[in-house]
Amino acid sequence: MVTSMTIAEAKQRLKIPDLWRILDLPGDCSKNPCHSPFYERTSKPSFSVSVGGDLFNDFRTSQAGDQIVFLQFATGLSLKEAIRIFIELAGGGQSDPLPVIQRAATPPQARELPALPTMRLGTRRELEVLAALRKISVQACQLADFAGFLRFGEWKGRAAWFITEPGGRNTQARRMDGRPWEEIGAKAQTLPGCWASWPIGVGAWDDLQADTLLMVEGAPDLLAACHYIEKMDSACFPVAMLGAGQRIHPDALPLFAGKRIRICAHADKPGRDGAERWAAQLATVGAEVDIADFSGLRKRDGAPVKDLNDTTEIHPDDAGQLEGLLPE
């Protein structure tokens, strides 16, 4: 069937659940997450389709994309052929039966947890020093301490504070004096063997039945999120990605299913790119996501606001723009 339909128009007509039906795939993609149609069923769902039917994510392989990528992933077609058939199907044409690739159901290799240094709860003095260093309240540090992702100790012979994931997968160290680690010339060091893409705080809110999350980039912004959550007495919970270049770990992604999430992006291109990448991943598990950007805001000294932590020193004339910062 010949048609002048564009790819964008075809995507409006034909969604991933439609392709699922046309390909006669097993399972129910309306559940989120769901079981993958391409492997023998296991006890753990490993696949998701976004609410709008425009995106999918296969946690087992980290393959994700739109309807055309889904058609390629399911059938092994080339991009050119997948586009041709997709437009044909969207226009009501009939395609020859498409074979579906069956993948071996080998479970992913278990990854060892890293060996971490001794970490402990902070003393009152340590919490006060850290609060002054990051320009936040002591109560914010206490909240992070209580939630289990702020700890103290030593690293490389220096007094350090750690942002850590209670499951032991990911930990980052910073010096208590705020200076860089000499060995790497950076203020933050992800400890050896850690899963750098594992979000800090993910899963901790399950016990609190928190459905609203504030996602930030980096350890200082995680503490700043605690500052605002405590200050505004909010029911939302903070979670952090430790690096704009990271993708959310596929095993962690299902834990965000159905959550309401606001991402606070750093006011630079890497920060915005990271926020958009996470938003696209989160959409595949049915999360409702929006992005806050601090571009154009000023600190009290007139310097531009670069991130959420900088907003704790916001210029009085710009302070009103922080109303509604936390998702409801």
N, C-alpha and C positions, 0 to 999 in steps of 0.2 A: 504494500500500500504506500503510495507516494504522498508525502505531506510536507508542508512548509513550516510545521510546528518547530519552535525553538526549544532548546534544552530547558530553559527556564519555564516555559509553558508546559512542557512534558512533566517537569517535576511538580508543578501545581496539580496535575491530574492524577499522577501515578505515584503512590507512596510505597514505602517498604512493606507494610502489611499486604498491599495489593500484589507486590512481587512474591511475597511469601506464599500467597494463595495460588498465584499463577504457576509457581515452581512446585506446588504441592509439597511444601516443607512440613515436617512434623512439628508438633508443639504449638504453644500459644504465645505469640509475640506481644499480646496485650498485657501480659504480666511483666513486671519490671523490678528486678531483672528476671530473665527467663532462661530456660535451658537452650543451649545452642542446637540448632537443627542440623549441624554438620558433624556432630560427634555422638557416640553412644551416650545415653543419659547418665549423668552422675548425680550424686546427692546435692551438689553445689551448683546453683545456676551460674552460668558464665557468659551470658549474652544479654544485650539490652537494645531496645528500639525506643527512640525518643517519642514523647507524647504526640508530636505532630507528624510522626512517621517519616521524617526527613533524614534522620541520622541513625546509625547503628554503632555498636561497640562490641567487639569480641574480646573479652578479658583474657582468654587463653592465649591469644596470639597478638594482642594489642592492635589488631586491625580495626580501623574505624573509618567512617566516611558517610557519603550521601547515598541516594538510591542507585546511582550508576556504579559506584564503588561496591555496593552490596551485590549488584548483579554480577560484577566481575568476580567478587569473592566467592559467590555461590557457584559460578559456572566455569571460571577460568578463561572467560572471553578476553580478547584484547580490548583496550579502551575504545578504539574506533568501532569495533563490532558491537560492544556493549552499548554505546551511544545509539548506534543505528537501530538495534533491536528495542532499546528502551523507548525511543521516540515512536517506533512502529506500534509497540504495545500501548503506549499512552494515547495514540490516535485511534485505537480500536482495532488495529490490525491483528492478524493471527500469525504467530511465529511458530516455526517447527518446535516440537518438544525440546526443551533445553536440559541437557544432563547436569546433574548437581554433583559437585565434587564431594566425595566422602573422605573425611580425614581420619587418620589414626587417632584413637582415643587414649593416647599416652599422656599420663598426668604430668604436669610441669615438675621439674626437679625442685625439691625443697631447698631453700637457701638458708645457710646457717646464720644465726643471729650474731652480731658483732660482739667482741669482748670489750666491755665498757669499764672505765675507771670507777672507783668508789664515788658515789654521789649521795648527797644528803639534803635534808630540808635546810632552808636558810635560817641563820640567826637573825634576831631583830636588827642588829647592826648591818649585816649583809643586805637585808631587804632595804634598809634605809639608804645605803650607799648605791645600790642598783637603781632605786627610785630616783635619786638625785642625778645619777649618770644619764638616765633615759628621760628625765623631765616628766615623770609620771608620779602618781600617788603611791604611797607605801601600801595602801589597800589593794592596788592593782597587782603588786608583786605578791601580796598574800593570797590573792585569788588564784594567780598562776601557780603558786606554791601548792595551794590546796587542790587544784585541779590535777596536779601531778606532772606538769610539763616544765616546771622551773625547778632546777636543782643547783647545788653548789658543791665545790670541791677544788681539786687541783688538776691542772693539765700542763704538761711540759714544764713542771716545776713552778708554775704560776697559779696564784689564786684565780679561780675561774667561776663563771656562771654558765650553766648548761640549759639549753632548750632540748627537751628529750621526749621521746614517745614512750609511754609507760610499758608498751610491749617489747621495748628494746631494739626496735628496728632502725631508728634514726635518732641521732644525737649530734648537736652542734655546740662547740665550745667558744666562749668569748672571755677575754681577760677582764677582771674586775676593775682594772685601772683604765679601761677603754682603749688601750693601745693595740696595735696590730701584733699578731704572732710573727716573730722575726723570721721564722723558717719559711713562711709563705707570703709575707708582706700583706696580709689581709686580716681584718678584725675577726672574721668568723672562720672556724675550721670544722668541717664535717669530719667526725671521727672515723678512723679506718674501718672498713668493712660495713659501714652503715648503708642503708637503703635510702639514698638521697632523695628519691622521688616519693617517699612515704610521708603523707601529711602529718604534721604534729597536731595532736588533739583529736584526730579522727577516731571515732568509736567511743571516746570517753564520754560523749554526750548521750550515748545510748541509755546509760543508767539514769540520766536526768530527763529522759524523754524530750530532748530538745529537738525541735523541728526547724528552728531558724538559726542560721550560722553566719558568722562574719569571717570570710576567708581573706587572709592577708599574705604578704610576701615578706619572709624573714623574721628573725627573732625580735628585733626592736618593735616591729609593727604588731607582733603577737602580744607583747606587753602593753603596747598602746591600746590594742583592742580590749584587753582586760581593764585598762584605765577607764575607757568610755563605758564599758558594760557595767562596771562597778559604780561609776559616777551617775549613770542614767538609770541604774537599777533595772537593767534590761534582762529579759529571759533568753536572749540569744546567746550562743556559745562561740568562742573563737577557735579557728583552725588555721594553720599556716603551712604554706609551701616554702621550703628553705632554698629559694633560688628561682628567678624568673624563667630560667631555661629548662626547668624540670617539667615533665608531664606527670599527672597524677598516676600513681602506681595502679596498674590494672586490678590488683587484688583489693585495693582500698576503694576503688570507684563505686562498687555496689553499695558501700556503706552510706553514700550520699543520696541514694534513691529516694525521690519524693520530698527532699528537703527544700526549704526556702533559703537561698544563699545570696548574700551580697559580697562581691569581690571588691576589695579596696586596692586599686592598681597604683603602682608607683608612677609618678608623673614623668616618665621617659618612655622611649620606644620599647626597650626590653620589657619594662613593666606592663605596658599596655598589651604587647604581644603575648606575654605570659598569661595575663588575665583573660584574653580572648581565647587562648588555647584551653585554659581550664574550663571556661564557660562552655566551649564546644564539647569537651569531654563530659561535663556534668549534665548537659542537655540529653545525652544518650541514655542516662539512667533516670530521666524524668524529673530532674531537679529544676526548680524555678530560680533562674539566675538573673541578676543585674550587676552592673559594674559601676563603681564610684571612682571618679578621677579627680585628682587634686590640682590639676593644671590651672594656673592663673591665681592660685591662692598665695598669700604672703605670710611670712613669719613676722614677729614683732620688730625685728631688725630690718625688715624690708626684703630679706632674701626669699627666693621662691620656696614654697612648700614642695618637697620632693616625695613625701610618703605620709602615711598615717601618723607615725611618731612625730613628724615635724608639726602636725596640727596641734599638738599640745602647747606649742608656742605661737599660735596663730595671731596675726595682727587683729586688733579689736574691730577694725572696719570690715574684716572678712569673716569674723566669727559667726555671723548669722548664717553663713553658707553651710555650716556644719549641722544645722537643724535637720533632723531626719536622717542623720548619719547611719544610725543602726536600723536594720530591717525590722519591721513589726511582725 
